[in-house]
Amino acid sequence: MEKLFIPVILGTAREGRRSEAAAKFMLAQVKQAGLETELIDVRDFLHKATEETFPGQEKLGAKLKRADGYVIVSPEYNHGYPGELKLFLDTFYQEYARKPFGICGVSIGPNGGVRAVEQLRLVANEFHAVPIREAVYFRNAADLFDSQGQIKDQGYEKFAKTFLDELTWFATALKAARD
Ligand SMILES: Cc1cc2nc3c(=O)[nH]c(=O)nc-3n(C[C@H](O)[C@H](O)[C@H](O)COP(=O)(O)O)c2cc1C
């Protein structure tokens, strides 16, 4: 059977973003789970909301269409998710339909970006996507990664496994139903 394709979307373009380390950690975990993946960085697709199209949009759309589900890694900014992530997501629509969204939050506080995760679930719903219950919350992010961006708390491997098991279940079931 063909491997499921589950890209990891890094949802902030901020200089110095800690979410990049979290996204790269999730990318490694998705690979370890035997899934096909790649990192999609919203920073590579920044554009003005007034622009009809931007360079690379068609290729990106084809990639999102081929995906069987998505891992979204989003920090929490003022109790929401970054505007550039919304602009990125809103560029597409039917590409996401009937596919699972697994959402991970990142914050320097103890909540791990839970408010951004919960808000993104509502957005996923409008895309006819299926937001899963499980999430990985990267808490206390200022102290969670070393200077090389490696995670210091190995407990996150277990959180990621629980999350990816659920995401894979939905990706498999929904792919069969779509086919
Ligand atoms: C504009 C802005 C707003 C923020 N608001 C929150 C917030 O509401 N709650 C929170 O826990 N952290 C907040 N933070 C801190 C982030 O949790 C912190 O930057 C963390 O490292 C995740 O974001 P990053 O990937 O940009 O580093 C905010 C950071 C910025 C830049």
Ligand as a Chemical Component Dictionary entry (heavy atoms), coordinates in Angstrom:
data_LIG
# 
_chem_comp.id                   LIG 
_chem_comp.type                 NON-POLYMER 
_chem_comp.pdbx_formal_charge   0 
_chem_comp.three_letter_code    LIG 
# 
loop_
_chem_comp_atom.comp_id 
_chem_comp_atom.atom_id 
_chem_comp_atom.alt_atom_id 
_chem_comp_atom.type_symbol 
_chem_comp_atom.charge 
_chem_comp_atom.model_Cartn_x 
_chem_comp_atom.model_Cartn_y 
_chem_comp_atom.model_Cartn_z 
_chem_comp_atom.pdbx_ordinal 
LIG C1  C1  C 0 2.915  38.813 18.995 1  
LIG C2  C2  C 0 3.096  37.742 20.034 2  
LIG C3  C3  C 0 2.041  37.439 20.874 3  
LIG C4  C4  C 0 2.164  36.416 21.825 4  
LIG N1  N1  N 0 1.076  36.077 22.576 5  
LIG C5  C5  C 0 1.141  34.987 23.378 6  
LIG C6  C6  C 0 -0.030 34.496 24.034 7  
LIG O1  O1  O 0 -1.112 34.994 23.867 8  
LIG N2  N2  N 0 0.075  33.415 24.834 9  
LIG C7  C7  C 0 1.280  32.791 25.009 10 
LIG O2  O2  O 0 1.332  31.800 25.740 11 
LIG N3  N3  N 0 2.409  33.215 24.388 12 
LIG C8  C8  C 0 2.371  34.299 23.575 13 
LIG N4  N4  N 0 3.493  34.721 22.896 14 
LIG C9  C9  C 0 4.788  34.065 23.134 15 
LIG C10 C10 C 0 4.926  32.803 22.314 16 
LIG O3  O3  O 0 4.332  31.775 23.088 17 
LIG C11 C11 C 0 6.393  32.489 22.059 18 
LIG O4  O4  O 0 6.924  33.405 21.123 19 
LIG C12 C12 C 0 6.656  31.050 21.684 20 
LIG O5  O5  O 0 8.054  30.877 21.540 21 
LIG C13 C13 C 0 5.952  30.536 20.440 22 
LIG O6  O6  O 0 6.059  31.391 19.321 23 
LIG P1  P1  P 0 7.287  31.422 18.255 24 
LIG O7  O7  O 0 7.227  30.192 17.408 25 
LIG O8  O8  O 0 7.028  32.666 17.489 26 
LIG O9  O9  O 0 8.580  31.466 19.035 27 
LIG C14 C14 C 0 3.396  35.736 21.964 28 
LIG C15 C15 C 0 4.466  36.078 21.118 29 
LIG C16 C16 C 0 4.323  37.049 20.159 30 
LIG C17 C17 C 0 5.470  37.341 19.225 31 
# 
loop_
_chem_comp_bond.comp_id 
_chem_comp_bond.atom_id_1 
_chem_comp_bond.atom_id_2 
_chem_comp_bond.value_order 
_chem_comp_bond.pdbx_ordinal 
LIG C1  C2  SING 1  
LIG C2  C3  SING 2  
LIG C2  C16 DOUB 3  
LIG C3  C4  DOUB 4  
LIG C4  N1  SING 5  
LIG C4  C14 SING 6  
LIG N1  C5  DOUB 7  
LIG C5  C6  SING 8  
LIG C5  C8  SING 9  
LIG C6  O1  DOUB 10 
LIG C6  N2  SING 11 
LIG N2  C7  SING 12 
LIG C7  O2  DOUB 13 
LIG C7  N3  SING 14 
LIG N3  C8  DOUB 15 
LIG C8  N4  SING 16 
LIG N4  C9  SING 17 
LIG N4  C14 SING 18 
LIG C9  C10 SING 19 
LIG C10 O3  SING 20 
LIG C10 C11 SING 21 
LIG C11 O4  SING 22 
LIG C11 C12 SING 23 
LIG C12 O5  SING 24 
LIG C12 C13 SING 25 
LIG C13 O6  SING 26 
LIG O6  P1  SING 27 
LIG P1  O7  DOUB 28 
LIG P1  O8  SING 29 
LIG P1  O9  SING 30 
LIG C14 C15 DOUB 31 
LIG C15 C16 SING 32 
LIG C16 C17 SING 33 
# 
